[in-house]
Amino acid sequence: MKPSPSRRSFLKKAALASGAVALSGCAPSARAKREAIKWRVPTLWDAGTVGFTTFQKFCESIKPMTDGQLEFEAMTSQAVTRGQFQLFDAVKEGKCEAINGATANWAHRLPVAAFLASYPLGLDRPDQWETWYYELGGLQLARRAYEAEGLFFVGPIQHDMNIIHSKVPIRSFEELKGKRMRFPGGIVAEVFQEAGASTVILPGAEVYAAMEKGTIDAADFVGPAVNYNLGFGNIAKYIIMGPRSTPCLHQAADLLELTVRLDRWRELSKPLQDIVVAAVRQYSWDHYSTIQRENIAAWEKFEKMGVEIIRLTEADVHKLRKLAIPVWFKWARKDALTREAFASQLRFMRSQSVGYISEDMLVDRDGRALEL
């Protein structure tokens, strides 16, 4: 599918502004003779989901935007590895040239990744994350971290809030205790472990079966649009959310990414690099807005199926935040880069325009001040 004229115009102008004018100086015959660069780009999305369809459109747009010099082939994670949690290794090992993965999934091996996407009761709006990445140094920090792994972090991709589907009602903070819950690991899992839940990590493709069999009581998965199409309403009659002021308790602004092997990135000309960077930023909002549109219909469908939306209270949020803050600090101390990322986000959260955190909240369970 070809991008609209307005979209192509935006992306090409963005590239030209960064030096892509050099591209137009090449003779047409020279461009025609140059063999196209072809990249395999697996995604975390399963085929048939709105996420995969939107990603596929993005990949198809790269060829016309680069005058045929660069092509992205969209594929599922299973085409190159076992599943979405192995995408980081897949691109490092050269099984593909680039990946579209969930940044938080790499936190077990790259601690700073825990702060490159939303975490329980931290920054919770897409615009806040956009500000942190593009105005407060987050993008440069992410690229430093990934470069040490032989990768290039092109940019974050706005996605959605994640929701919790449950086979059993969870109507209060206290009822989290003893529940078997699927989470992606990292900070998210540790916070819910502190609340008494038993957490497991499962690839996306295995979550439905685990819920259906009763192996787990509840599961964090993506947002309502994708989850409805995957049939979660058939096996889990409850969706657990926060109050309307804080609808998502654990990953309110889940972020994805486009990451490329560093050696393959450096093979691209500067004009091509600029086009890809601009295209990813545009795709980020195309993906986000598409998901939000689909969510509206999905919520209505869940309600018609008889799925109950359970909203925890402000008091429950307060209890969970008291557990979450010490976990933030624990993760932030893992290395210098992780500390740097969290420190800048903490400053942002403490600013009067955000106001999520005050000095008296930065204490451990025993009331002692937390320090980085």
VENJO-V748244 format. One record per backbone hydrogen bond with DSSP energy under -0.5 kcal/mol. NH is the residue of the N-H (numbers start at 1). CO is the residue of the C=O. If there is no record, write none. Layout:
{{NH:CO} {NH:CO}}
This chain:
{{8:4} {9:5} {10:6} {11:7} {12:8} {13:9} {14:10} {15:11} {16:12} {17:13} {18:14} {18:15} {19:16} {20:15} {21:16} {22:19} {23:20} {24:20} {24:21} {25:21} {25:22} {26:23} {30:27} {31:27} {32:28} {33:29} {34:30} {37:69} {38:36} {39:37} {39:71} {41:39} {41:73} {42:98} {43:75} {44:100} {49:46} {53:49} {54:50} {55:51} {56:52} {57:53} {58:54} {59:55} {60:56} {61:57} {61:58} {62:58} {62:59} {63:59} {64:60} {65:61} {66:62} {67:64} {68:63} {69:66} {71:37} {72:59} {73:39} {74:72} {75:41} {77:43} {79:76} {80:77} {81:77} {86:83} {87:84} {90:86} {91:87} {92:88} {93:89} {94:91} {95:90} {96:90} {97:40} {98:40} {99:259} {100:42} {101:99} {101:257} {103:101} {103:255} {105:102} {106:103} {107:104} {109:106} {110:106} {113:110} {114:111} {115:112} {116:113} {118:253} {122:119} {128:125} {129:125} {130:126} {131:127} {132:128} {133:129} {134:130} {135:131} {136:131} {136:132} {138:132} {139:133} {141:137} {142:138} {143:139} {144:140} {145:141} {146:142} {147:143} {148:144} {149:146} {150:147} {151:146} {152:260} {154:152} {154:258} {155:258} {157:256} {159:254} {160:254} {162:251} {163:221} {163:222} {164:240} {165:163} {165:219} {166:238} {167:217} {175:172} {176:173} {177:174} {178:196} {179:176} {181:179} {181:198} {182:218} {183:181} {183:200} {188:185} {189:185} {190:186} {191:187} {192:188} {193:189} {194:190} {195:191} {196:193} {197:192} {198:179} {199:197} {200:181} {202:200} {206:203} {207:203} {207:204} {208:204} {210:206} {211:207} {212:208} {213:209} {214:210} {214:211} {215:210} {216:210} {217:180} {218:180} {219:165} {220:182} {221:163} {227:223} {228:224} {229:225} {230:226} {231:228} {232:227} {234:231} {235:231} {235:232} {236:232} {238:166} {239:308} {240:164} {241:239} {241:310} {242:247} {246:243} {247:244} {254:160} {254:251} {256:157} {257:101} {258:155} {259:99} {260:152} {261:97} {262:150} {265:261} {266:262} {267:263} {268:264} {268:265} {273:269} {274:270} {275:271} {276:272} {277:273} {278:274} {279:275} {280:276} {281:277} {282:278} {283:279} {284:280} {285:281} {286:282} {287:283} {288:284} {289:285} {290:286} {291:287} {292:288} {293:289} {294:290} {295:291} {296:292} {297:293} {298:294} {299:295} {300:296} {301:297} {302:298} {303:299} {304:300} {305:301} {306:303} {307:302} {308:237} {310:239} {310:308} {311:309} {312:241} {312:310} {317:313} {318:314} {319:315} {320:316} {321:317} {322:318} {323:319} {324:320} {325:321} {326:322} {327:323} {328:324} {329:325} {330:326} {331:327} {332:328} {333:329} {334:331} {335:332} {339:335} {340:336} {341:337} {342:338} {343:339} {344:340} {345:341} {346:342} {347:343} {348:344} {349:345} {350:346} {351:347} {351:348} {354:351} {355:351} {356:349} {357:349} {361:358} {362:359} {363:361} {364:368} {367:364} {370:362}}
